[in-house]
Amino acid sequence: MQASLFNTSPGKARITSELRSLWAIVRREWIIFTRYPSWIIALFIWPLIFPMMYIFTARALSGPDGSGLDVFIQNTGANEFIGYIIVGTTVWMWQNIVLWDVGFSLRNEQMRGTLESNWLSPAWRFSHLLGPTGPQIVSMGMFIGITALEFGLLFGVRLNGSVWMIVLMMLAAIPAIYGLGFAFASLVITIKEASAFVYLVRGLVMIFCGITFPISLLPEWMQEVAKWLPQTYLIHGMRAAAFSNAGLPELIPDVIPLLLFGAFWLAVGYSTFLWMERRARQTGAIGQY
């Protein structure tokens, strides 16, 4: 009996050990997050600061009597221009934060002086990227909830659709958004400084994905570029779910591309990580500051 248990336990023990290692990384990142109160305060400030410049600009351009909003309604079909802007800017901030937090997670650990020793442990190395993702998703859920609460109280923005459909769109977008973060994090550990890449990606989202305007106003070639960016489908689907009471049949044209992009970016992210891991063994890049 003891021999039988001994023969069947290594696989289970391995899985248990990997889960414990992953949980240790998740717990570490959460402790670090909660140890800096200013980061939590930022969750209440940034949801207001960034969209406000677009909201005030829209009000200014609409004219003293607000007649310009009629053109907005004709082009978007949305009566709530504040909510329309909030959805786009929130998606932009989500991708931006993921690139900075998850994208620089390995680099940050290297700067703490812990990456090299952790890298030599027998744990699955991809856990060092998966671990920070859990707390980051929780903090982004808090961020989006605070955004909805603040604009509901201060500007009277109300959802006309289903909260569950909004959650569905967010869940469908997680693989694409974080897969891009994984690929970015793997490259950062090699090239060390990649702030310019963050600016490039968030600039593409801002220009092509229509965070404050419908992409139908863009030239045709720009609309074609927008179709290859997963954030385009996330913004469109979330707006439809939040303010047009769209159900699952109406959201399928946005959900399916998001899932396909998610599978692609997860594969790219993991492949890039494996390539970086092999390169690190050959060049000693992990220990190079």
N, C-alpha and C positions, 0 to 999 in steps of 0.2 A: 504494500500500500504506500509506504514511504517512497519507494522507488518510482511508483506511478506518479505520485505528486511531484517528485523531483523532475521527471521527464516532461511534464506538461506545464510546469511553472515558469520556465525562462521566457517564453513569449509573453505571457501575461505580466510577468515582472518587468519586462522591457517596456511594454505599453504603460504600465503604472508609473515607471520611472520617468518616462517622457512626459506624461501628464503632470507629474509632480514638478518637473523642471519648467514646463510651460506655465504652470500656476505660480511658481516662484517668480518668474519674470513678470507676469501680470500683476502680482501683488507688489513687486518692487516698483513698477511704473506707477501704480495707483498711489502708493505711499509718497513717492516723489511729487506727484501731482497735488496731493492734499497738503503737503508740507509748505507749499507756496501759495498763501491766500490771494496774492495778487493775480494769479492765474485764474482763480475762481471768480474774482471780481470782474475780470475781463469778459467772462461769459455774459455778464449783464450790460457791459458797456459797448462792446463791438457790434452786437445785433442792432443797436440804435445808430451808432456813429456812421458806419459805412453806408447803409441804405439812405440815410437822411440827405446826403448830398444829391442823390438822384431824385428823391422825392421833392426837395425844394426846387431843383432845376426844372422838374416837370411842371410844378405849379407856376413857376415864373414864365415858362414858355407857353403855357396854356392861355395867357392873357389875363387882364384884370377881371374879366367876367367869366373866365374859365371856358371860353368858347373853343379853345384848342383841344379840349378833351373830347370833343365830338369826332375829331380826326382820329384820335387815339382809339376811341370805341369802334370806329369803322374798320380800322386796320387790325385790331386785336379781338374784337367781339367781347371784351371784358369791360364791365362797368366799374370795377374796383382797380384803379390804377396803382394805388399804394400796395395792395396785395400782389398785384402783377409784378411790381418791382421787387418786393420783398422776396418772393420765391426765387427770382433770378439771382439776386445778390447773395441769398443764403446758400444756394448751390455753389456759387463762386467761392464764398468763404469756406465752405466745406472742403472743396478740392484744394484750396490754398493752404488750409490748416493741415490737411493730410500730407501734403508735400513737405511742409516744414517739420511736422512732428514725426510721422512714420518715415518720410523720406530721409530725414537726418538722424534717425534713431541709432543706427550703427555708428555714425560719426560722433554723435553725442556720447555714446558709451565709450568710444575710443578716447575722447577728450577727458572723460572721467577717470580713465586709466584702468577700466575694468574689462574692456573688450578682449584683450589678448589672453588674459587668464581664463575668461569664460569660454573663449573660442577653443581652448585646449581641453575643455571638459568633454566627457563622453556623450553629452546631451545632443539632441538633434539641433544643428546649428540654425536651421530656419526658424526655430523657436525664438531666436533673438529678434526676428521681425514680426512673428505672429504675436508675441507677448505684448508689445506696446500697442498693437491694434485693438485689443479688447478694451482697455481703459479709454482709448481715443474714441471708439465708437460710443461708449457711455457718455463721455464728455460732449460729443457732438449731438447726441440725443438730448442732453440737457440744454445745449446751445439752441437747438431748433425749438424746443419747448419754450424756453425763455423768450425767444424771438416772437413766437405766436402770442404769448401772454402780454408782452410789452406793447406790441402794436395793436392788440385787441383792446387794451386798457387806454392807451394814449391816442390812438387814431380810429378806434371803433371798427377795425378790420374784423370781419366775421367770415368763417368758413361756410360755404354753401354746399360743400360736398362731404364725402365720407372720410373720416380720419383713417379708417382701415385701408382705404385706397391710397392715401398719402403714404402710409407706412409701407404698403406693398411696393410703391415706386422707390422708396428709400432702400428697402431690402434688395430690390432688383439691381440697384446702382452700386451697392457695396462692393461686389467683386471687381467692377471696372475701376472705381475710384481708388480702392486700396491696392489692386493689382498694379496700377500705375505707380503708387507709392512704393511698392516692393521693388519694382524695377529701378526706380529712382534711387532708393536706399542702397541697392547693390552697386550702382555706379558711383555713388558719392564716396563710398569707402575706398574707392580706387582714385578718383580724381579730386577727393578731399573737399574742394569748394565748388559748389554748383548752384549758387544763388541765381545766376543768370538763367539757368534752366527753369527754376521756379517762376521767375518773371515771364519767361517765354510761354510756359504752359498756361498760367493764369491770364496772360494777355490774349492768348488764342481763345480761351473760354469767354473772356469779356467781349471780344470783337465778333466772334463767329457764332456764339451760342445764343445771342439775344437775351442777355440778362435783364435789359431794360426796354427792349423793343422786339417786335416780331421779326423773325429772320426772313419773312416774305419781303421785307423792305430792302434786303441786301441784293447786290448784283447776283446774277445766276451763278457765276463761278464761286462766289463766297457761300452761296447756299449749298453748293456741292461739297465744299470743304466742311461746312457745318454738319452734313450728314455723316461724316466720319469721326465725329466727336461725340462720345457717349453723353456728355453733359447736355447736349441739345435735346435729346430724348427725355432726360430726367427733368429738365426745366419745363418742357412742354407737357409731360405727363403729370407733374405735380401741380401745374396751373390748372389743368383740366380736372384733376381730382379735387383740388381745393375750392375752385370757384365756379366750375361748370357742372358739378355733380356727376362727373363721368364715372361709369361703372367699369367692370373688368373688360367687357367687350370693346369699349372705346379706348381702353388703355393698352390693349394687346399690341397695337402697332408701335408703342413706345417700350413696353416691357420686353418683347422679344429681342429687339436690337440691343437693349441694355444687357440682357443675359449673354448674348453672343459676344459683345464687347468685353463683358466680364470674364468669360472663358478665355478669350484671347489675351487679355492683360494679365490674368493670373498665370497663364502659361508663359508669357513673356517675362513676368516678374520672377517666377521660380527658375526659369532657364537662365536668366541673367544672374540670379543668385548663385546657381551652380557654377556658372562660368567664372564669377568673381571668386568663389571659393577655391576653384582649381588654380586660378591665377595667384591667389594669395599664398597657396602652398609653394608655388614655383618662385615667386618674387619676394615673399615676406612682406607683402603690402599691409597686412594687419598690424604689424609692429612699426610701420612707418607713419610718423605723425604728419 
